[in-house]
Amino acid sequence: MHPGGRGNDESKGLPEEKHVVFHPEALYDLIDAAHYYEACAEGLGDRFLDNVEKALHVISGNPLLFVADELGRRKYVLKKFPYLIIYKIKEDCIYVLAAAHGKRKPGYWESRDS
């Protein structure tokens, strides 16, 4: 049975979600941002992570939805938070390079794309 609860006949031709893999420093980005938001208001860190989870679901289900730059990097802008999920599509996964604040230290994560 298809993960969405649909039978095999209904899921034919639908793309499968790609597995998401994080650069180790991208995980640190997420943890750091969640701690910051939680310090601002109780529960806000969890809301940030929920927003990230929704974004990753969209990305993994439709990785080509967002325009790639000349190096194949794509950016998803989070809803309600000034963060970008920066990723590349690999043959076997979605590789998250960074969870970057949209206005702070632009491009700090670019060295992760080697």
C-alpha positions in Angstrom: 0.0 0.0 0.0 1.2 3.5 -0.8 2.3 5.6 2.3 -0.6 7.9 1.8 -3.0 5.1 2.3 -3.8 4.8 -1.4 -3.8 1.5 -3.2 -1.2 0.7 -5.9 -3.6 1.5 -8.7 -4.1 5.1 -7.5 -0.4 5.8 -6.9 0.8 4.7 -10.3 2.8 7.5 -12.0 3.0 9.6 -8.8 6.6 10.6 -7.9 8.0 9.2 -4.7 9.3 11.5 -2.1 13.1 11.7 -2.0 15.0 11.1 1.2 16.3 14.2 2.9 20.0 14.3 4.1 21.5 17.2 6.0 24.9 18.7 5.9 26.0 18.4 9.5 26.3 22.2 9.8 22.7 22.6 8.4 21.5 20.6 11.4 23.3 23.0 13.6 21.6 25.9 11.8 18.2 24.4 12.6 19.0 23.7 16.2 20.5 27.1 16.7 17.5 28.9 15.2 15.0 26.8 17.2 16.8 27.6 20.4 16.8 31.3 19.6 13.1 31.3 18.8 12.3 29.3 22.0 14.3 31.8 24.0 12.1 34.6 22.5 8.8 32.9 23.4 7.9 29.5 24.8 6.7 27.2 22.0 8.1 29.4 19.2 11.1 27.1 18.6 8.7 24.1 18.1 6.6 26.2 15.7 9.8 27.0 13.7 10.7 23.3 13.5 7.1 22.4 12.5 7.5 25.0 9.7 10.8 23.4 8.6 9.2 20.0 8.6 6.4 21.1 6.4 8.9 22.7 4.0 11.0 19.5 3.8 7.8 17.6 3.0 7.1 20.0 0.1 10.7 19.9 -1.1 11.0 16.1 -0.9 7.7 15.6 -2.8 8.4 18.2 -5.4 12.2 18.9 -5.5 12.0 20.6 -8.9 9.4 23.1 -7.8 12.0 25.7 -6.9 14.4 27.3 -9.5 18.0 26.2 -9.4 20.9 28.6 -9.5 23.9 28.0 -11.9 25.3 25.5 -9.4 22.1 23.5 -8.9 21.2 25.0 -5.5 17.6 25.7 -4.8 15.9 27.8 -2.1 12.7 27.4 -0.2 11.5 30.4 1.8 9.9 29.3 5.0 6.4 30.6 5.8 6.2 32.9 8.9 10.0 32.8 9.6 12.8 34.7 7.7 14.7 31.5 6.9 15.6 29.7 3.7 16.1 26.0 3.2 18.9 25.7 0.7 19.3 22.3 -1.0 20.5 20.4 -4.0 18.9 17.4 -5.7 21.2 14.4 -5.7 20.6 11.2 -7.5 19.4 9.4 -4.4 18.4 12.2 -2.0 17.7 15.9 -1.3 20.8 17.3 0.3 20.2 20.3 2.6 23.1 22.6 2.6 21.8 25.2 5.1 18.9 26.6 7.0 19.9 30.2 6.6 18.4 33.5 7.8 17.4 35.5 4.8 19.1 38.7 5.9 22.1 37.6 8.0 25.5 36.6 6.7 24.5 36.0 3.1 26.3 33.1 1.5 28.1 31.9 4.7 27.0 28.4 3.8 28.4 28.3 0.2 31.6 26.5 1.3 29.4 23.5 2.3 28.7 22.9 -1.4 31.8 21.1 -2.4 
